[in-house]
Amino acid sequence: MKKNSATELRAIPGIGPSMERDLLDLGINIINDLKGKDPELMYKSLCTMRSTHIDRCVLYVFRCAVYFAEHENHKPELLKWWNWKDKESGHHEKHK
């Protein structure tokens, strides 16, 4: 990928150049690659790959991105990454 050329991943809400690079580094090259992925595993893999703790907002963006890829009709409120934060119980319930 050329340094300044964006991929189709940028069509996903919340995906800018940095998050696009994270997805590409995880082997996600197109939107369809996100279908069936586990955002938690993606987040843990990225933390391991980067050898550091990464802010959990990256996990929330991953959740949003998988939702975007897996659904044709999107609820507008679910296209905002901050609506994918952990529930108070500490467990996230997958939106349908």
C-alpha positions as a printed Julia matrix, in Angstrom:
96×3 Matrix{Float64}:
   0.0     0.0    0.0
   1.31    3.42  -0.9
   1.84    5.68   2.08
  -0.89    8.15   1.09
  -3.4     5.81  -0.53
  -6.44    4.82   1.49
  -8.07    1.41   1.29
 -11.78    0.63   1.38
 -11.37    0.14   5.14
 -11.63    3.92   5.49
 -15.32    3.63   4.57
 -15.89    2.16   8.04
 -16.91    4.8   10.6
 -14.05    5.51  12.99
 -11.33    4.16  10.7
  -8.71    6.74   9.85
  -5.08    6.26   8.78
  -3.86    4.86  12.12
  -6.71    2.38  12.62
  -6.45    1.41   8.96
  -2.78    0.52   9.52
  -3.73   -1.52  12.6
  -6.3    -3.48  10.6
  -3.87   -4.06   7.75
  -1.23   -5.25  10.22
  -3.8    -7.73  11.56
  -4.34   -9.1    8.04
  -7.62   -7.28   7.47
  -7.33   -5.9    3.94
 -10.95   -5.42   2.9
 -14.23   -4.9    4.74
 -15.34   -8.51   4.11
 -12.26   -9.73   6.01
 -13.93   -8.45   9.2
 -16.94  -10.76   8.91
 -16.88  -13.36  11.67
 -13.89  -11.8   13.42
 -13.76  -11.52  17.21
 -12.99   -7.89  18.15
 -11.58   -9.0   21.52
  -9.1   -11.34  19.85
  -8.19   -8.66  17.31
  -7.51   -6.22  20.16
  -5.42   -8.74  22.12
  -3.47   -9.65  18.97
  -2.72   -5.98  18.29
  -1.52   -5.45  21.88
   0.77   -8.47  21.5
   1.98   -7.32  18.08
   2.78   -3.84  19.4
   4.23   -5.22  22.67
   2.25   -2.68  24.68
  -1.13   -1.99  26.22
  -3.38   -0.17  23.75
  -6.25    2.05  24.8
  -9.52    0.12  24.92
 -11.15    2.62  22.56
  -9.35    0.64  19.82
 -11.38   -2.4   20.91
 -14.56   -0.32  20.64
 -13.65    0.71  17.1
 -13.0    -2.95  16.25
 -16.45   -3.86  17.57
 -18.0    -1.14  15.44
 -16.02   -2.24  12.38
 -17.13   -5.88  12.7
 -20.74   -4.73  13.1
 -20.37   -2.58   9.98
 -19.0    -5.52   7.97
 -21.57   -8.04   9.17
 -24.72   -5.98   8.58
 -26.13   -4.41   5.43
 -28.58   -2.16   7.26
 -26.88   -0.19  10.01
 -28.47    1.46  13.01
 -26.98    4.97  13.02
 -26.21    4.88  16.76
 -24.18    1.68  16.27
 -21.91    3.38  13.72
 -20.41    5.48  16.52
 -17.53    3.63  18.18
 -18.24    5.09  21.62
 -21.54    3.23  21.66
 -19.52   -0.01  21.73
 -17.9     0.64  25.11
 -17.88   -2.08  27.75
 -21.03   -2.47  29.8
 -20.78   -1.78  33.54
 -20.67   -5.52  34.18
 -17.42   -5.65  32.23
 -18.9    -7.81  29.49
 -20.0    -6.48  26.15
 -23.21   -7.79  24.69
 -23.12   -8.04  20.91
 -25.61   -5.7   19.26
 -28.0    -7.3   16.77
